[in-house]
Amino acid sequence: MEKLIIGYEAFYRRFIPYLIAFPLVIMTVVIFINVFGRKLSMPFPVTVELVEALLVVSVYFGVALVALEGGHVNVTFATDNLSNRARHFLDGMCNLLAAFAFIFLSFSAWLIAENSIKLMEYRLAVLRFPLWPFKTLFAFGLSLMALQLVINVIKAFYLAAGRETYAGISAMPKAEDPGLG
């Protein structure tokens, strides 16, 4: 299981940043063309729809990467004095609660995506803009977040059980910030 987690996370760290960055580049170009086109009285059609849809990819594939990196905001004043085992157990419980929430959300999103695919849902704008691919990507992004939270639960509970390291993270305390100023 540990090797599977390490392999999945290595793959995710390697390729997902490109999947997140690509829509951001496209959004930047589309918005630039739209702003320039507005000055010439020829705005880029479906700019709002395209930017909204591409934002789904960047955000919802990005949240799983943040969860993988542990990059979320932590307020640790209440847990700083706990033992490593207690902190990891508490972290595991919080990730478990979040995993249940995201599993529920992703299940609901997949039902919505399925209905959207059946209808071949489009938004009527200047052009017909397909919504079903982006609703599917939204559901997929939520599912990746749920999967990452489950992986975080497994890691935290292994560390809470006394393992020194598991799947690339360590139970050793982190060094204090030396404070350079």
N, C-alpha and C positions, 0 to 999 in steps of 0.2 A: 504494500500500500504506500509506503514511504517513497519508493522509487517512482511510483505512478504520480504522486503529488508533486515531487520534484520535477519530473518530466513535463507535466501539465503546466506548472508555474513557469518553468524555463521557456516553454513555447509561448505562453501568454505574454511574458515580459519581452520576448523578442519580436513578436509580430503585431500585437495589438496596438502599440504606440503608433505604428504606421496606419493602421485602420482608423485610429482616432485622429491623426494628423491630416490624412487625405481629405476628409470632408471639410476640415477647417480651411485648408488651402482652397478648395473649390468655393466655399462660402466667401472667402476673401476676394477671390477673382470675380465672382458673380456680383457681390456688393459693389466692388470697384466699377465694374462695367455698368451697373445700374446707376450709380451716382454720376458717372461720366455721361451715360445716355440721357439722364434727366436734364443735364445742362444743354443737351442737343435736342431736347423734347422727344427723345426716343428711349424711354426706360426699358430695361431688360424685363421681358414678361416672366411671370411666375417666380419673381425673386423671393417674395415672402414665403410662398409654399415650399420652394426648394431649400431655403435656409432653415425653416422650421424642421423639415424632414431630415436634413443632414445633421442638424443639432442633436437629434435623437441618437444617431450613431455615435457621435463624439461623446455625448454625456453618458449614455447607458452602457457603452463598452468601457468607458473610462472609470466608472464607479467600481467595477470589479477590479480594475488595476489598482485603484487607490486602496481597496480592501486587501488586496494581495500584498501591497507594500506597507500596510499599516500606516498609511498617510493621513488618516482621518484625525480630526482634532480630538485630543484627549485632555480631560481635566483630571489630574491625578492626585490632587491634594488629599482626597479621602482614601486612596489606595497606596500612597507612598510608603506608609509604615507597615504594610502587610508583608508577609513572607512571599517569596517567589511563587511557591505552590498556590497560595491563596489568591495572588494576583492572576495567575494563569487560569485557575478555576473560575474566578469571577469573569475574566475575559472570555472563557469558553461559554459560560452561561449567557453572557450578553450576546455573543455571536450566535448562539443557539436560538435565542429569542428573535434576533434579526433574521436568521435563516428561515424560521417559520413564517415570518412576515413576508419575506421575499419569495418564498415558495408559493404562498397564497397569491401574491401579486403577479408572479410569473404565470401561474395557472390561469388566472383571470385574463391576463394579457394574451395568452395563447388562444383562449376562447374567442376573444375579440378579433385577434388576427385571423383565426379560422373563418369567422363570419365575414370579415373584410375580403379575404381571398375568394370565398364563395361568391360574393357580390361583385368582385373585381372593382372595389370601391375607388372612386376618383373624386377629387375636389374640382368643382367647376370654377375656373378662373378664366383668364384670357385664353389659356389652353387647358385641356383636360390633364390634370396632374394626378398620377396614381398614388393612392395612400396605402394600399395593401402591402407593398414591399417594406415600407417604413414601420407599419404596425407590426409586421413580422420581425423586423430587426429590433424593435422595441422589446418584444416578448423574448427574443433571443438574448438581448442584453440583460434583462431582468433575470433570466435563467442563469446566465454566467455569474451574476452577482450572488444568486442563491447558492450556486455551486461553490463559489469562493468562500462564502460564509460557512458552509458545511466543512470545507477544508480547514478553515481557521478554527472551527470547533474541534476537529480532530487533533490539530496541532496543539491547541491550548490544553486539551484534556490529557494528551500524552505528557506534556510538560508539567501539568499539575500533578500527574501520577509519579513524578520524580525523575523522568528522563532528563538528561543534561541538554540534549539537542534532539530535534525531530524535524525532518523535512526542511532543513536549512535554517531553522531559527534556534536560538540558544536560550536556555533558562538562566544563564549567567547574568548578573546585574550589569546594567550599562554604566559606563564611566560617567562620573559627574562632569558637567560642563565646566571647563576651567575658568570661564568668564574672562574674556579678553578686554574688558573695558570697564 
